[in-house]
Amino acid sequence: AETMRSFLSGMAREIGMTIINGPTIVSFKEFSQDPEAGLSGMVIIAESHIAFHTWPEKSFAYVSIESCRPFDSSLARAFFKGRLMVDEILDTRQDMRDWMPA
């Protein structure tokens, strides 16, 4: 859990966001009999939030960076690859301003 807490706060700093609260990490092992239960975590930033969810049994993690302020996604990808052992990153960037009401 401490590794993921460090990951979330480091990611926020790396892309120039302002941490307001957290990071908070939840281990689903506390709520499940499944020994493969994963972790979820979130850090609230002034610009929105950064969250992750893990599925260890599938060797899969989902990281979401939501921000109303643009940021350099290449910095986020490099930070992710440098901190966590990943083979592939699927980047599905979407600008929140494209779907928010005016």
Buried (B, 14 or more C-beta within 10 A) or exposed (E): EEEBBEBBBBBBEBBEBEBEEBBBBBBBEEEEEEEEBBBBBBBBBEBBBBBBBBBBEEEEBEBEBEBEBEBEEEEBBEBBEEBBEBEEEEEEEEEEEEEEEE
